[in-house]
Amino acid sequence: MPGNRRAKIVATVGPASRSPAMLRRLLSAGVDTFRLNFSHGSHDDHRQAFEAIRALEAEFGQPIGILQDLQGPKIRLGQLPGGPREVQVGETLTLTLGPGEIPLPHPEIFAAVRPGHQLLIDDGRIRLEAVAHDAETITARVVAGGRLLDRKGVNLPDTVVDLPALTEKDRADLQFGLSLGVDWVALSFVQRPEDLVEAKALIQDRAGLVAKIEKPSALDSLQQIVFEADAVMIARGDLGVEIPPEDVPGRQKEIIRLCRQLDRPVIVATQMLESMITTPTPTRAEASDVATAIYDGADAVMLSAETASGQFPAEAVAMMDRIIHRTEAHPFYAASLEATAPQADTANRAIAAAAVDLAGAIEAPAIVAFSSTGASGRRIASHRAPRPTVLLTADPAVARRMALVWGIRSLVEDEVTDHDTVPIMAEEAVLRLGIGDDRHSIVVVCGFPFGVPGTTNSIRVTPLAAARKEPA
């Protein structure tokens, strides 16, 4: 994280960024985690990108996160028998399960839709209202017209559709991603907490599970979904279609605050620097949008088409990096984070809060946390410490997952085995990262007995100079 940037950058890999040379440029520009979007590209494409990223990780000696984003049960129209057509406001259309005027090959929709429900086509550009339905047809009135095209996406903000959380394609993609060794798996179109169950059973702790919030029904069960997930993505593309656009900013703040309360990393995604797909600079509104996510306390902000297919992928990452730096340096930033600080309502969270407060009181250059699972790092990150947090773990997979977590700089170290090793390893890590010098003391958080998850129970202040002394 150049310049001790705290918020992380996620960049999507695609045709514009898949080459090893461009991936290197993106990493140098500031990417912390790369996203492989399984809605596009072949398994071979994703394998090549994965291998190139891991080669860069070995070269730079820096843990890099890789996030697999599953396509999910995306609802789309079928092929229009007469080709593209213009539909007018007030016109009546018939959507059919089989061949017909407008094919919609999703029987679950015909079972769930009701008169008065909205059907939004092509990201809401065309809006329909259901008038009547049976098992194989939906009669709908056009509320907003336009050019209707084959295979366009359909959003149903008023309808809870009984679709499987994982399609057959998703299951095959998931097994492939896990065989590669992805660090995170993002589940699309989550509607209810139960949607996470099958994915968690298949993953079996081999990766972290990210719940994508993009359905109104997910907002109704938000706390349970966040609790079940390992991380959350605010996917504002579909969410912004299915709820009024004016509601999106407030919902974004609610989700980020809840994720901080539950120690879950949260990503803000979609259209953050959209104009940089075709231009080398963003709009002022886009710069403000990225900054707002940082002020809100997001762990990470994400680039989609900007890096996957845009003309200026490296420039988009560099711009996002600069916006984050400027925002985090602003006098209002610390106050905005303090206003949404989580409660220290458990012993583990109280220790994390105490470590942050102690580091501030003694002006420690860093907090060092020893963790076998990364949980200590996530709890400290939730309190948004103004000092860097260095997480030491013996598990490379944990170190890579931390590349998504606010303010964490992770290093892979041998497992701690005794008390005397703790200050020495902490000092070596801090000095290796160029944080602090002999005039400083650091705050160290760890647990006893060593290597047992959930036993973080110790805070100590270690002078850097004293830590060099040989143990007695």
C-alpha positions as semicolon CSV with decimal commas, in nm:
position;residue;x (nm);y (nm);z (nm)
1;M;0,000;0,000;0,000
2;P;0,203;0,296;-0,123
3;G;0,204;0,586;0,120
4;N;0,021;0,381;0,384
5;R;-0,310;0,397;0,200
6;R;-0,571;0,225;0,417
7;A;-0,866;0,153;0,184
8;K;-0,800;-0,118;-0,072
9;I;-0,847;-0,127;-0,450
10;V;-1,010;-0,419;-0,632
11;A;-0,960;-0,430;-1,010
12;T;-1,143;-0,655;-1,255
13;V;-0,933;-0,855;-1,499
14;G;-1,052;-0,871;-1,860
15;P;-0,935;-0,840;-2,220
16;A;-0,778;-0,500;-2,150
17;S;-0,581;-0,619;-1,848
18;R;-0,521;-0,993;-1,879
19;S;-0,165;-0,977;-2,009
20;P;0,116;-1,019;-1,753
21;A;0,256;-0,680;-1,852
22;M;-0,072;-0,498;-1,782
23;L;-0,131;-0,690;-1,460
24;R;0,212;-0,572;-1,348
25;R;0,118;-0,212;-1,431
26;L;-0,206;-0,242;-1,237
27;L;-0,028;-0,387;-0,934
28;S;0,231;-0,109;-0,945
29;A;-0,049;0,149;-0,974
30;G;-0,206;0,025;-0,651
31;V;-0,425;-0,285;-0,694
32;D;-0,457;-0,498;-0,379
33;T;-0,703;-0,764;-0,501
34;F;-0,780;-0,878;-0,855
35;R;-1,135;-0,981;-0,953
36;L;-1,195;-1,261;-1,203
37;N;-1,546;-1,208;-1,343
38;F;-1,690;-1,548;-1,441
39;S;-1,978;-1,385;-1,628
40;H;-1,721;-1,342;-1,906
41;G;-1,415;-1,527;-2,031
42;S;-1,321;-1,892;-2,047
43;H;-1,166;-2,108;-1,778
44;D;-0,840;-2,093;-1,970
45;D;-0,853;-1,710;-1,969
46;H;-0,900;-1,707;-1,593
47;R;-0,630;-1,969;-1,536
48;Q;-0,376;-1,763;-1,728
49;A;-0,465;-1,450;-1,532
50;F;-0,449;-1,640;-1,202
51;E;-0,105;-1,780;-1,279
52;A;0,026;-1,440;-1,388
53;I;-0,098;-1,280;-1,064
54;R;0,062;-1,550;-0,850
55;A;0,389;-1,500;-1,042
56;L;0,374;-1,129;-0,961
57;E;0,306;-1,212;-0,596
58;A;0,620;-1,425;-0,580
59;E;0,825;-1,160;-0,758
60;F;0,712;-0,870;-0,539
61;G;0,697;-1,069;-0,215
62;Q;0,356;-0,917;-0,145
63;P;0,033;-1,112;-0,073
64;I;-0,221;-1,041;-0,350
65;G;-0,588;-1,129;-0,320
66;I;-0,782;-1,298;-0,602
67;L;-1,162;-1,276;-0,599
68;Q;-1,375;-1,509;-0,812
69;D;-1,709;-1,345;-0,897
70;L;-1,974;-1,601;-0,996
71;Q;-2,234;-1,506;-1,257
72;G;-2,534;-1,619;-1,054
73;P;-2,891;-1,672;-1,177
74;K;-2,906;-1,374;-1,411
75;I;-3,253;-1,342;-1,566
76;R;-3,253;-1,262;-1,938
77;L;-3,497;-1,246;-2,224
78;G;-3,474;-1,509;-2,494
79;Q;-3,428;-1,440;-2,863
80;L;-3,702;-1,217;-3,003
81;P;-3,864;-1,395;-3,300
82;G;-3,893;-1,077;-3,505
83;G;-3,561;-0,929;-3,402
84;P;-3,516;-0,597;-3,217
85;R;-3,827;-0,382;-3,192
86;E;-3,946;-0,050;-3,053
87;V;-4,201;-0,066;-2,771
88;Q;-4,419;0,233;-2,684
89;V;-4,562;0,362;-2,355
90;G;-4,910;0,217;-2,300
91;E;-4,853;-0,077;-2,533
92;T;-4,946;-0,424;-2,406
93;L;-4,685;-0,700;-2,440
94;T;-4,698;-1,074;-2,379
95;L;-4,399;-1,247;-2,224
96;T;-4,400;-1,622;-2,276
97;L;-4,224;-1,916;-2,116
98;G;-4,189;-2,086;-2,453
99;P;-4,180;-1,947;-2,807
100;G;-4,388;-1,633;-2,844
101;E;-4,387;-1,255;-2,868
102;I;-4,123;-1,200;-2,600
103;P;-3,963;-1,522;-2,471
104;L;-3,868;-1,525;-2,103
105;P;-3,728;-1,877;-2,036
106;H;-3,753;-1,869;-1,655
107;P;-4,053;-2,065;-1,519
108;E;-3,982;-1,941;-1,166
109;I;-4,085;-1,590;-1,271
110;F;-4,426;-1,699;-1,397
111;A;-4,489;-1,867;-1,061
112;A;-4,384;-1,566;-0,854
113;V;-4,492;-1,253;-1,042
114;R;-4,818;-1,081;-0,951
115;P;-5,027;-0,804;-1,111
116;G;-4,869;-0,468;-1,036
117;H;-4,514;-0,605;-1,015
118;Q;-4,248;-0,425;-1,221
119;L;-4,032;-0,591;-1,486
120;L;-3,727;-0,378;-1,569
121;I;-3,545;-0,466;-1,891
122;D;-3,194;-0,359;-2,001
123;D;-3,095;-0,198;-1,668
124;G;-3,434;-0,031;-1,639
125;R;-3,429;0,141;-1,976
126;I;-3,758;-0,036;-2,055
127;R;-4,013;-0,067;-1,775
128;L;-4,313;-0,296;-1,774
129;E;-4,594;-0,352;-1,523
130;A;-4,755;-0,694;-1,498
131;V;-5,130;-0,688;-1,562
132;A;-5,212;-1,060;-1,563
133;H;-5,028;-1,392;-1,565
134;D;-5,061;-1,767;-1,571
135;A;-4,812;-2,054;-1,569
136;E;-4,675;-1,970;-1,915
137;T;-4,763;-1,607;-1,998
138;I;-4,734;-1,262;-1,843
139;T;-4,936;-0,976;-1,985
140;A;-4,761;-0,645;-1,917
141;R;-4,816;-0,278;-1,990
142;V;-4,523;-0,064;-2,110
143;V;-4,452;0,215;-1,858
144;A;-4,126;0,333;-2,020
145;G;-4,056;0,238;-2,381
146;G;-3,750;0,198;-2,596
147;R;-3,567;-0,043;-2,821
148;L;-3,612;-0,403;-2,707
149;L;-3,319;-0,635;-2,787
150;D;-3,244;-1,006;-2,755
151;R;-3,095;-1,149;-2,435
152;K;-3,126;-0,832;-2,229
153;G;-3,130;-0,863;-1,851
154;V;-3,453;-0,849;-1,656
155;N;-3,483;-0,713;-1,301
156;L;-3,786;-0,778;-1,080
157;P;-3,767;-0,545;-0,780
158;D;-4,112;-0,639;-0,646
159;T;-4,080;-1,015;-0,689
160;V;-3,893;-1,270;-0,478
161;V;-3,810;-1,535;-0,736
162;D;-3,739;-1,890;-0,625
163;L;-3,416;-1,921;-0,819
164;P;-3,124;-2,133;-0,702
165;A;-2,840;-1,930;-0,553
166;L;-2,596;-2,137;-0,759
167;T;-2,663;-2,239;-1,118
168;E;-2,499;-2,540;-1,281
169;K;-2,254;-2,301;-1,445
170;D;-2,176;-2,147;-1,105
171;R;-2,105;-2,488;-0,950
172;A;-1,866;-2,578;-1,230
173;D;-1,699;-2,237;-1,212
174;L;-1,673;-2,259;-0,833
175;Q;-1,501;-2,597;-0,843
176;F;-1,261;-2,463;-1,102
177;G;-1,185;-2,150;-0,897
178;L;-1,127;-2,349;-0,581
179;S;-0,896;-2,586;-0,768
180;L;-0,688;-2,284;-0,870
181;G;-0,684;-2,149;-0,516
182;V;-0,889;-1,827;-0,528
183;D;-0,901;-1,633;-0,202
184;W;-1,257;-1,501;-0,220
185;V;-1,575;-1,619;-0,394
186;A;-1,850;-1,363;-0,462
187;L;-2,207;-1,495;-0,478
188;S;-2,435;-1,291;-0,706
189;F;-2,802;-1,200;-0,655
190;V;-2,825;-1,306;-0,291
191;Q;-3,186;-1,275;-0,177
192;R;-3,189;-1,440;0,165
193;P;-2,942;-1,582;0,422
194;E;-3,023;-1,936;0,308
195;D;-2,873;-1,856;-0,032
196;L;-2,527;-1,867;0,126
197;V;-2,562;-2,216;0,271
198;E;-2,486;-2,424;-0,037
199;A;-2,190;-2,209;-0,139
200;K;-2,040;-2,227;0,210
201;A;-2,078;-2,606;0,211
202;L;-1,898;-2,634;-0,124
203;I;-1,623;-2,389;-0,031
204;Q;-1,550;-2,549;0,310
205;D;-1,327;-2,265;0,430
206;R;-1,101;-2,289;0,124
207;A;-1,193;-1,927;0,042
208;G;-1,388;-1,642;0,195
209;L;-1,750;-1,595;0,081
210;V;-1,860;-1,250;-0,039
211;A;-2,234;-1,178;-0,045
212;K;-2,325;-0,936;-0,324
213;I;-2,605;-0,704;-0,219
214;E;-2,797;-0,621;-0,536
215;K;-3,156;-0,731;-0,465
216;P;-3,421;-0,544;-0,260
217;S;-3,506;-0,870;-0,084
218;A;-3,146;-0,887;0,043
219;L;-3,197;-0,552;0,214
220;D;-3,491;-0,702;0,405
221;S;-3,261;-0,965;0,560
222;L;-2,944;-0,760;0,558
223;Q;-2,816;-0,828;0,909
224;Q;-2,855;-1,206;0,877
225;I;-2,687;-1,206;0,534
226;V;-2,391;-0,999;0,656
227;F;-2,357;-1,226;0,960
228;E;-2,349;-1,540;0,743
229;A;-2,103;-1,397;0,489
230;D;-1,729;-1,342;0,529
231;A;-1,743;-1,015;0,334
232;V;-1,998;-0,804;0,145
233;M;-2,004;-0,630;-0,192
234;I;-2,244;-0,342;-0,251
235;A;-2,314;-0,415;-0,618
236;R;-2,477;-0,088;-0,712
237;G;-2,543;-0,180;-1,076
238;D;-2,840;-0,412;-1,031
239;L;-2,921;-0,265;-0,689
240;G;-2,953;0,080;-0,846
241;V;-3,198;-0,059;-1,100
242;E;-3,416;-0,243;-0,850
243;I;-3,440;0,032;-0,588
244;P;-3,484;0,405;-0,660
245;P;-3,148;0,569;-0,742
246;E;-3,205;0,827;-0,471
247;D;-3,210;0,546;-0,212
248;V;-2,874;0,397;-0,309
249;P;-2,645;0,644;-0,120
250;G;-2,829;0,597;0,208
251;R;-2,838;0,221;0,170
252;Q;-2,465;0,223;0,097
253;K;-2,398;0,399;0,427
254;E;-2,624;0,156;0,616
255;I;-2,451;-0,149;0,474
256;I;-2,101;-0,015;0,541
257;R;-2,190;0,071;0,900
258;L;-2,341;-0,274;0,960
259;C;-2,035;-0,446;0,812
260;R;-1,810;-0,252;1,048
261;Q;-2,029;-0,351;1,342
262;L;-1,996;-0,719;1,245
263;D;-1,626;-0,705;1,145
264;R;-1,696;-0,790;0,781
265;P;-1,494;-0,632;0,498
266;V;-1,717;-0,436;0,261
267;I;-1,655;-0,345;-0,104
268;V;-1,830;-0,062;-0,287
269;A;-1,861;-0,150;-0,656
270;T;-1,994;-0,047;-0,998
271;Q;-1,958;0,269;-1,207
272;M;-1,707;0,429;-0,972
273;L;-1,492;0,575;-1,252
274;E;-1,719;0,476;-1,541
275;S;-1,614;0,754;-1,777
276;M;-1,254;0,630;-1,760
277;I;-1,357;0,337;-1,979
278;T;-1,314;0,577;-2,271
279;T;-1,146;0,889;-2,129
280;P;-0,821;0,932;-1,932
281;T;-0,983;1,135;-1,652
282;P;-1,302;1,085;-1,449
283;T;-1,590;1,325;-1,400
284;R;-1,589;1,531;-1,083
285;A;-1,901;1,341;-0,974
286;E;-1,717;1,010;-1,008
287;A;-1,423;1,137;-0,802
288;S;-1,673;1,247;-0,536
289;D;-1,841;0,905;-0,548
290;V;-1,513;0,725;-0,475
291;A;-1,433;0,974;-0,199
292;T;-1,779;0,928;-0,044
293;A;-1,724;0,552;-0,019
294;I;-1,394;0,621;0,159
295;Y;-1,553;0,874;0,397
296;D;-1,826;0,616;0,466
297;G;-1,554;0,373;0,578
298;A;-1,556;0,114;0,301
299;D;-1,277;-0,144;0,317
300;A;-1,235;-0,146;-0,060
301;V;-1,356;0,021;-0,378
302;M;-1,379;-0,169;-0,704
303;L;-1,317;-0,103;-1,072
304;S;-1,517;-0,311;-1,321
305;A;-1,520;-0,232;-1,693
306;E;-1,268;0,045;-1,626
307;T;-0,992;-0,215;-1,597
308;A;-1,157;-0,515;-1,765
309;S;-1,230;-0,361;-2,105
310;G;-1,152;0,009;-2,081
311;Q;-0,893;0,204;-2,274
312;F;-0,712;0,334;-1,963
313;P;-0,694;0,053;-1,704
314;A;-0,371;0,157;-1,533
315;E;-0,474;0,523;-1,532
316;A;-0,805;0,430;-1,366
317;V;-0,623;0,247;-1,086
318;A;-0,377;0,534;-1,040
319;M;-0,665;0,783;-1,026
320;M;-0,851;0,577;-0,766
321;D;-0,530;0,550;-0,564
322;R;-0,488;0,930;-0,568
323;I;-0,850;0,993;-0,468
324;I;-0,817;0,755;-0,173
325;H;-0,492;0,914;-0,059
326;R;-0,635;1,266;-0,072
327;T;-0,953;1,163;0,106
328;E;-0,772;0,982;0,385
329;A;-0,548;1,285;0,435
330;H;-0,842;1,525;0,468
331;P;-0,915;1,667;0,817
332;F;-1,277;1,547;0,805
333;Y;-1,183;1,184;0,736
334;A;-1,103;1,071;1,091
335;A;-1,415;1,238;1,227
336;S;-1,636;1,068;0,969
337;L;-1,497;0,726;1,067
338;E;-1,533;0,799;1,437
339;A;-1,902;0,878;1,390
340;T;-1,968;0,519;1,276
341;A;-1,726;0,334;1,507
342;P;-1,847;-0,013;1,614
343;Q;-1,928;-0,104;1,970
344;A;-1,677;-0,307;2,174
345;D;-1,948;-0,551;2,289
346;T;-1,737;-0,867;2,325
347;A;-1,402;-0,943;2,484
348;N;-1,232;-0,985;2,146
349;R;-1,373;-0,656;2,015
350;A;-1,281;-0,479;2,339
351;I;-0,921;-0,595;2,297
352;A;-0,917;-0,466;1,939
353;A;-1,061;-0,129;2,046
354;A;-0,814;-0,105;2,334
355;A;-0,522;-0,175;2,100
356;V;-0,633;0,105;1,868
357;D;-0,678;0,349;2,158
358;L;-0,343;0,252;2,310
359;A;-0,161;0,298;1,978
360;G;-0,308;0,646;1,952
361;A;-0,221;0,739;2,311
362;I;0,148;0,647;2,278
363;E;0,171;0,753;1,911
364;A;0,282;0,406;1,809
365;P;0,377;0,385;1,441
366;A;0,196;0,051;1,405
367;I;-0,018;-0,218;1,559
368;V;0,108;-0,574;1,505
369;A;-0,143;-0,857;1,529
370;F;-0,059;-1,227;1,527
371;S;-0,346;-1,430;1,384
372;S;-0,403;-1,778;1,242
373;T;-0,739;-1,685;1,082
374;G;-0,724;-1,308;1,029
375;A;-1,009;-1,243;1,273
376;S;-0,794;-1,020;1,495
377;G;-0,699;-0,812;1,194
378;R;-1,062;-0,771;1,087
379;R;-1,165;-0,660;1,436
380;I;-0,885;-0,403;1,455
381;A;-0,969;-0,285;1,103
382;S;-1,332;-0,229;1,203
383;H;-1,210;0,040;1,444
384;R;-1,022;0,210;1,157
385;A;-0,697;0,268;1,344
386;P;-0,509;0,580;1,226
387;R;-0,187;0,372;1,237
388;P;-0,101;0,086;1,001
389;T;-0,189;-0,262;1,123
390;V;0,060;-0,536;1,039
391;L;-0,089;-0,885;1,049
392;L;0,150;-1,177;1,088
393;T;0,018;-1,521;0,998
394;A;0,167;-1,856;0,911
395;D;-0,105;-1,918;0,650
396;P;-0,048;-1,760;0,305
397;A;-0,421;-1,791;0,230
398;V;-0,505;-1,574;0,530
399;A;-0,244;-1,317;0,425
400;R;-0,400;-1,298;0,079
401;R;-0,752;-1,253;0,213
402;M;-0,629;-0,961;0,421
403;A;-0,556;-0,777;0,094
404;L;-0,927;-0,690;0,099
405;V;-0,934;-0,558;0,456
406;W;-0,897;-0,190;0,546
407;G;-0,554;-0,085;0,673
408;I;-0,403;-0,435;0,698
409;R;-0,055;-0,506;0,569
410;S;-0,001;-0,881;0,602
411;L;0,316;-1,086;0,611
412;V;0,363;-1,461;0,616
413;E;0,574;-1,570;0,912
414;D;0,643;-1,893;1,097
415;E;0,395;-1,981;1,370
416;V;0,470;-1,817;1,704
417;T;0,576;-2,079;1,958
418;D;0,681;-1,887;2,271
419;H;0,653;-1,550;2,444
420;D;1,009;-1,444;2,368
421;T;0,952;-1,476;1,992
422;V;0,660;-1,232;1,983
423;P;0,845;-0,899;2,022
424;I;1,129;-1,006;1,794
425;M;0,898;-1,109;1,510
426;A;0,684;-0,797;1,556
427;E;0,988;-0,570;1,544
428;E;1,134;-0,739;1,237
429;A;0,802;-0,706;1,052
430;V;0,762;-0,336;1,131
431;L;1,120;-0,250;1,037
432;R;1,099;-0,460;0,719
433;L;0,799;-0,252;0,610
434;G;0,981;0,071;0,692
435;I;0,744;0,174;0,973
436;G;0,899;0,345;1,275
437;D;1,250;0,337;1,421
438;D;1,433;0,290;1,749
439;R;1,259;0,591;1,906
440;H;0,919;0,425;1,887
441;S;0,721;0,155;2,061
442;I;0,463;-0,063;1,891
443;V;0,142;-0,223;2,015
444;V;0,134;-0,602;1,979
445;V;-0,184;-0,810;1,993
446;C;-0,175;-1,189;2,019
447;G;-0,335;-1,484;2,193
448;F;-0,228;-1,753;2,436
449;P;-0,211;-2,043;2,381
450;F;-0,045;-1,973;2,047
451;G;-0,202;-2,087;1,721
452;V;-0,551;-2,146;1,864
453;P;-0,821;-1,946;1,679
454;G;-1,036;-1,719;1,894
455;T;-0,790;-1,685;2,184
456;T;-0,670;-1,327;2,129
457;N;-0,626;-1,210;2,487
458;S;-0,305;-1,011;2,514
459;I;-0,191;-0,655;2,438
460;R;0,167;-0,547;2,499
461;V;0,373;-0,238;2,427
462;T;0,711;-0,328;2,282
463;P;0,989;-0,068;2,237
464;L;1,151;-0,135;1,901
465;A;1,500;-0,098;2,041
466;A;1,425;-0,329;2,334
467;A;1,282;-0,591;2,104
468;R;1,626;-0,645;1,953
469;K;1,768;-0,770;2,282
470;E;1,837;-1,139;2,302
471;P;1,578;-1,323;2,514
472;A;1,694;-1,413;2,862
